[in-house]
Amino acid sequence: MKYMIIDDDKSIRMILSLLIRQNQLGTVVAQLEEGGHAVEDILFYRPDILLIDLLLPGKEGIEIVKEAVQKGFHGKIIMISCVEDAEMISKAYESGVMFYINKPVNAIETVSVLGNVKKMIELEQSMSAIKKALLGSETEPMITQKPDIDSRIDEIFTEIGIVGFSGTEETKEVLKAIYRSQTANRMCKYRLKDVYEDVCRKLYGNENLAVNRKNMEQRIRRTIQKALINVAEIGCEDYYDPIFTKYASTLFDFRQVRQEMQHIKDATAYAGKINTKKFIEGIIAKI
């Protein structure tokens, strides 16, 4: 179970992290102390459970929750605050918050709430698995047409868990551009910088091209980093999982995958690093 904690009080973040770790409730994948870029980080890490303070510097908790939910965040949200205003708490629930933990944090109450939310998520996952199994047992129509490049990329992105992630569509456009050039001439060499610029011009026009290209490149790197995290998590669960064996060494430097696995098990270890060119070449090879 993945947790993200957003609170400007360092001691609160430390207490919550300690309770989660000591009670084996899951792993804290990220901590933030202000709300300025919180929505983007929530959508990047996609935690199962988000613990967020009501009042934050930069952007208030309710505003962050509303925006994250509107942009597709489906995790469970727990608000933490010392605020006792009934109207404010009501707004929090309306925004998408499921539970409310009062400050100062009580260990017993917090562990109980987190445990219940964890069980709720596990139950939903079990029901979803049963539903998929039942649907999968139905007779599927025969596929008579070879999937196009969009479908093939979507299939790979689904397997590595980045469909719908911020930067996915831009990554897809870059892959398609390189695939087309490689199909036309396999000896053709390309520079990612040039491809990024062409794709950025196609998507956003010539205005503020340099800024847009830099932002797009950052979103693509975050998307690939998310793919690395997902593949590493699969490897931590089952080293022989077919998704892990298929992509761990083709899309990434395997040493970095192992490093990310170590980071997942021990947050003090360095996280794994990505190689954008290797990821792109790996996807093209799979296509």
C-alpha positions in Angstrom: 0.0 0.0 0.0 1.5 3.4 -1.0 1.0 6.5 1.1 1.8 10.2 0.4 1.9 12.7 3.3 1.4 16.4 2.7 1.8 18.5 5.9 3.9 21.6 6.7 4.7 20.2 10.2 7.8 18.0 10.0 7.0 16.3 13.3 3.5 15.2 12.0 5.1 13.8 8.8 7.6 11.9 10.9 4.9 10.5 13.3 2.7 9.4 10.4 5.6 7.7 8.6 6.7 6.0 11.8 3.2 4.6 12.5 2.8 3.4 8.9 6.2 1.6 9.0 5.9 0.2 12.6 2.4 -1.2 11.9 3.4 -2.6 8.5 0.6 -0.7 6.8 2.6 0.0 3.6 5.2 2.4 2.3 5.4 6.2 2.2 6.4 7.0 -1.3 6.5 10.8 -1.0 6.3 13.7 1.6 5.6 17.3 0.9 5.6 20.3 3.2 3.7 22.8 1.0 0.8 22.7 -1.5 2.2 24.7 -4.4 3.0 21.7 -6.7 1.1 19.1 -4.7 -1.5 18.2 -7.4 1.2 17.4 -9.9 3.1 15.3 -7.4 -0.1 13.4 -6.4 -0.8 12.5 -10.0 2.9 11.5 -10.4 3.1 9.2 -7.4 -0.5 8.0 -7.5 -0.6 6.9 -3.8 -3.3 4.5 -2.7 -3.8 6.7 0.4 -3.2 10.4 0.6 -2.8 12.0 4.0 -3.1 15.8 3.6 -3.3 18.8 6.0 -6.3 21.1 5.6 -4.2 24.3 5.8 -1.0 24.4 3.8 1.3 27.1 2.6 1.0 27.7 -1.2 -2.4 26.1 -1.7 -5.1 24.8 0.8 -5.7 21.1 1.2 -9.3 21.2 0.0 -8.3 23.0 -3.2 -5.6 20.4 -3.8 -8.0 17.5 -3.2 -10.6 19.0 -5.6 -8.1 19.5 -8.4 -6.5 16.1 -8.0 -9.8 14.3 -8.1 -10.9 16.3 -11.1 -7.7 15.3 -12.9 -8.3 11.6 -12.2 -6.8 10.8 -8.8 -8.7 7.8 -7.4 -6.9 7.1 -4.2 -8.4 7.3 -0.7 -8.0 10.7 0.9 -7.6 11.4 4.7 -7.6 14.9 5.9 -5.5 15.9 8.9 -6.1 19.1 10.8 -6.7 20.8 14.1 -9.5 22.9 12.5 -12.9 22.1 14.2 -15.1 24.4 12.0 -18.1 22.2 10.9 -18.5 24.1 7.6 -14.9 23.7 6.7 -14.9 20.0 7.5 -18.1 19.6 5.5 -16.4 21.2 2.5 -13.5 18.8 2.9 -15.8 15.8 2.7 -17.6 17.3 -0.3 -14.2 17.7 -2.1 -13.4 14.0 -1.9 -12.0 13.4 1.6 -13.2 10.1 3.1 -11.8 10.3 6.7 -10.7 13.0 9.1 -7.9 12.7 11.6 -7.6 15.4 14.3 -4.4 17.1 15.5 -2.6 16.4 17.7 -2.3 13.0 16.1 -3.5 10.1 18.3 -1.5 6.9 17.5 -4.3 4.5 18.2 -6.9 6.5 16.3 -4.6 7.0 13.3 -3.5 3.3 13.1 -7.2 2.3 13.3 -8.3 4.7 10.5 -5.3 3.7 8.2 -6.0 0.0 8.9 -9.6 0.4 7.9 -8.9 2.3 4.8 -6.2 -0.3 3.8 -8.8 -3.1 4.3 -11.3 -1.2 2.2 -8.8 -0.8 -0.7 -7.8 -4.5 -0.5 -11.5 -5.5 -0.6 -12.1 -3.3 -3.7 -9.0 -4.8 -5.4 -10.3 -8.3 -4.7 -13.7 -7.5 -6.1 -12.1 -6.0 -9.2 -10.0 -9.1 -9.7 -13.0 -11.3 -9.4 -14.9 -9.2 -11.9 -12.1 -9.3 -14.4 -11.8 -13.1 -14.0 -15.5 -13.5 -14.7 -15.4 -11.2 -17.7 -12.3 -12.9 -19.0 -14.1 -16.3 -19.0 -16.4 -15.1 -21.7 -15.7 -15.9 -25.3 -13.7 -13.2 -26.8 -14.0 -12.2 -30.5 -11.2 -13.3 -32.8 -8.8 -10.5 -33.7 -8.4 -10.5 -37.4 -6.5 -7.2 -37.8 -3.0 -6.4 -36.6 -3.1 -3.7 -33.9 -1.9 -0.3 -35.1 1.0 1.6 -33.5 -1.3 3.5 -31.1 -2.9 0.3 -29.8 0.5 -1.4 -29.5 1.9 1.6 -27.5 -1.2 1.7 -25.3 -0.8 -2.0 -24.7 2.7 -1.6 -23.4 1.9 1.5 -21.4 -1.0 -0.4 -19.8 1.4 -3.2 -18.8 3.9 -0.8 -17.2 1.1 1.2 -15.5 1.5 4.7 -17.1 -1.8 5.0 -19.1 -3.5 8.3 -18.3 -0.4 9.6 -16.5 0.6 13.2 -17.0 3.1 13.1 -19.9 1.8 9.9 -21.4 0.4 11.4 -24.5 3.5 13.5 -25.2 5.7 10.4 -24.7 3.4 8.5 -27.1 3.8 11.3 -29.8 7.6 11.2 -29.4 7.6 7.4 -29.9 5.4 7.6 -33.0 7.6 10.3 -34.5 10.7 8.2 -34.0 8.9 5.0 -35.1 7.9 6.7 -38.4 11.4 7.9 -39.1 12.9 4.5 -38.3 10.4 2.7 -40.5 11.2 5.0 -43.4 14.9 4.6 -42.9 16.4 2.2 -40.4 19.8 3.8 -40.7 18.4 7.2 -39.9 19.8 8.7 -36.7 17.9 11.1 -34.5 18.5 13.5 -31.7 15.9 13.5 -28.9 16.2 17.3 -28.7 15.1 17.6 -32.3 12.3 15.1 -31.9 11.0 16.9 -28.8 11.1 20.2 -30.6 9.1 18.8 -33.6 6.5 17.2 -31.3 6.2 20.2 -29.1 5.7 22.4 -32.2 3.0 20.0 -33.4 1.2 20.0 -30.1 1.6 23.5 -28.8 2.7 25.7 -31.8 5.7 27.9 -32.1 4.9 30.3 -29.2 7.1 29.8 -26.2 8.6 26.8 -27.9 11.7 26.6 -25.7 9.7 26.7 -22.5 7.1 24.3 -23.7 9.8 21.9 -24.9 11.6 21.9 -21.6 8.3 21.4 -19.7 7.3 18.5 -22.0 10.7 16.9 -21.6 10.3 17.0 -17.8 6.8 15.5 -18.0 8.2 12.7 -20.2 11.0 12.0 -17.8 8.5 11.8 -14.9 6.4 9.4 -16.9 9.4 7.1 -17.6 10.4 7.4 -13.9 6.9 6.3 -13.0 7.2 3.3 -15.3 10.5 2.4 -13.6 8.9 2.6 -10.2 6.0 0.4 -11.3 8.2 -2.3 -12.9 10.4 -2.3 -9.8 7.4 -2.7 -7.5 6.3 -5.7 -9.6 9.8 -7.2 -9.2 9.6 -6.7 -5.4 6.4 -8.7 -5.4 7.4 -11.4 -7.8 10.9 -11.5 -9.4 9.6 -13.9 -12.0 6.4 -11.9 -13.0 6.1 -11.9 -16.8 5.7 -8.1 -16.9 8.9 -7.7 -14.8 11.0 -10.1 -16.9 9.7 -8.6 -20.2 10.5 -5.0 -19.4 13.1 -4.7 -16.6 16.1 -5.0 -18.8 14.6 -3.9 -22.2 13.3 -0.5 -21.1 15.8 0.2 -18.3 19.3 -0.4 -17.1 18.7 -3.5 -14.9 21.1 -2.2 -12.3 18.9 0.9 -11.9 15.8 -1.4 -11.6 17.5 -3.3 -8.8 18.5 0.0 -7.2 14.8 1.2 -7.3 13.7 -2.1 -5.8 16.2 -1.5 -3.0 14.8 2.0 -2.6 11.2 0.6 -2.4 12.3 -1.7 0.4 14.5 0.9 2.2 13.6 4.6 1.6 17.1 5.6 2.7 18.6 3.9 -0.3 19.1 5.9 -3.5 16.3 5.7 -6.0 16.9 4.2 -9.5 17.7 6.4 -12.4 16.3 6.3 -15.9 17.8 6.5 -19.4 15.3 8.2 -21.7 17.0 7.0 -24.9 17.1 3.4 -23.7 13.4 3.5 -22.7 12.4 4.9 -26.1 14.6 2.4 -28.0 13.1 -0.4 -25.9 9.6 0.5 -26.7 10.4 0.9 -30.4 11.9 -2.6 -30.4 8.8 -4.0 -28.8 6.6 -2.3 -31.3 
